[in-house]
Amino acid sequence: YTLEKDIQLAKTLPPNEVTRLEYELKEEWNEKMIMQLKDQVEVLEETTDILKEEIKITSAMIQDGTEADAMLDELNDKLEELKKRKPKTTVIVKEVEVSKKRKW
């Protein structure tokens, strides 16, 4: 058993045909995954902006000795909203009938 024999055998076999349905399912899955990733990136960017603002407020409080609890509470509320909005990842599984006959 060698890899070379498998390669030679594979060269003699007809190419696998990708059915239209298979192609469309893959394209649909790719599109959904891209949209989910886009949503996740937006949530991460918003979270980063809120955390930067919290750091700025906390830094100002330390330097000034002032209280800004209301501002921090508001930012924490925004973070909680983002957690609720976090997109869920879903996997699509669809059964596709494949012909067992090979064209030689």
C-alpha contacts under 8 A as a table, 3 or more apart, distances in Angstrom:
res1	aa1	res2	aa2	distance
1	Y	5	K	7.23
2	T	5	K	5.53
2	T	6	D	6.78
3	L	6	D	5.12
3	L	7	I	6.23
4	E	7	I	5.03
4	E	8	Q	6.18
5	K	8	Q	5.11
5	K	9	L	6.12
6	D	9	L	5.05
6	D	10	A	6.07
7	I	10	A	5.04
7	I	11	K	6.27
8	Q	11	K	5.15
8	Q	12	T	6.66
9	L	12	T	5.30
9	L	13	L	6.59
10	A	13	L	5.28
11	K	14	P	7.87
13	L	104	W	7.59
14	P	103	K	7.12
14	P	104	W	7.01
18	V	22	E	6.35
18	V	23	Y	6.58
19	T	22	E	5.14
19	T	23	Y	6.22
20	R	23	Y	5.08
20	R	24	E	6.09
21	L	24	E	5.10
21	L	25	L	6.08
22	E	25	L	5.19
22	E	26	K	6.25
22	E	96	V	7.68
23	Y	26	K	5.20
23	Y	27	E	6.17
24	E	27	E	5.01
24	E	28	E	6.01
25	L	28	E	5.06
25	L	29	W	6.12
26	K	29	W	5.09
26	K	30	N	6.08
27	E	30	N	5.03
27	E	31	E	6.11
28	E	31	E	5.19
28	E	32	K	6.24
29	W	32	K	5.20
29	W	33	M	6.13
29	W	92	I	7.13
30	N	33	M	5.16
30	N	34	I	6.15
31	E	34	I	5.16
31	E	35	M	6.27
32	K	35	M	5.15
32	K	36	Q	6.16
33	M	36	Q	5.03
33	M	37	L	6.11
34	I	37	L	5.09
34	I	38	K	6.11
35	M	38	K	4.97
35	M	39	D	6.24
36	Q	39	D	5.10
36	Q	40	Q	6.18
36	Q	87	P	6.59
36	Q	88	K	7.79
36	Q	89	T	7.02
37	L	40	Q	4.97
37	L	41	V	6.11
38	K	41	V	5.15
38	K	42	E	6.27
39	D	42	E	5.12
39	D	43	V	6.29
39	D	86	K	7.80
39	D	87	P	6.58
40	Q	43	V	5.16
40	Q	44	L	6.20
40	Q	86	K	6.76
40	Q	87	P	6.42
41	V	44	L	5.03
41	V	45	E	6.09
42	E	45	E	5.09
42	E	46	E	6.19
43	V	46	E	5.19
43	V	47	T	6.06
43	V	82	L	6.38
43	V	85	R	7.82
43	V	86	K	6.68
44	L	47	T	4.99
44	L	48	T	6.08
45	E	48	T	5.08
45	E	49	D	6.28
46	E	49	D	5.09
46	E	50	I	6.28
46	E	82	L	7.91
47	T	50	I	5.16
47	T	51	L	6.13
47	T	79	L	6.47
47	T	82	L	7.23
48	T	51	L	5.11
48	T	52	K	6.08
49	D	52	K	5.16
49	D	53	E	6.29
50	I	53	E	5.08
50	I	54	E	6.23
50	I	75	L	6.26
50	I	78	K	7.61
50	I	79	L	7.23
51	L	54	E	4.95
51	L	55	I	6.22
52	K	55	I	5.11
52	K	56	K	6.26
53	E	56	K	5.01
53	E	57	I	6.20
53	E	75	L	7.97
54	E	57	I	5.12
54	E	58	T	6.01
54	E	72	L	6.42
54	E	75	L	6.96
55	I	58	T	5.09
55	I	59	S	5.95
56	K	59	S	5.13
56	K	60	A	6.20
57	I	60	A	5.09
57	I	61	M	6.14
57	I	68	A	7.26
57	I	71	M	7.83
57	I	72	L	7.58
58	T	61	M	5.02
58	T	62	I	6.23
59	S	62	I	5.19
59	S	63	Q	6.25
60	A	63	Q	5.11
60	A	64	D	5.87
60	A	65	G	7.84
60	A	66	T	7.81
61	M	64	D	5.22
61	M	65	G	5.15
61	M	66	T	4.97
61	M	67	E	6.21
61	M	68	A	6.86
62	I	65	G	5.25
62	I	66	T	7.37
68	A	71	M	5.43
68	A	72	L	6.51
69	D	72	L	5.09
69	D	73	D	6.04
70	A	73	D	5.07
70	A	74	E	6.19
71	M	74	E	5.12
71	M	75	L	6.37
72	L	75	L	5.08
72	L	76	N	6.11
73	D	76	N	5.01
73	D	77	D	6.17
74	E	77	D	5.11
74	E	78	K	6.44
75	L	78	K	5.03
75	L	79	L	6.34
76	N	79	L	4.98
76	N	80	E	6.29
77	D	80	E	5.08
77	D	81	E	6.31
78	K	81	E	5.07
78	K	82	L	6.32
79	L	82	L	5.06
79	L	83	K	6.33
80	E	83	K	5.05
80	E	84	K	6.44
81	E	84	K	5.18
81	E	85	R	6.25
82	L	85	R	4.91
82	L	86	K	6.09
83	K	86	K	5.23
99	S	102	R	7.96
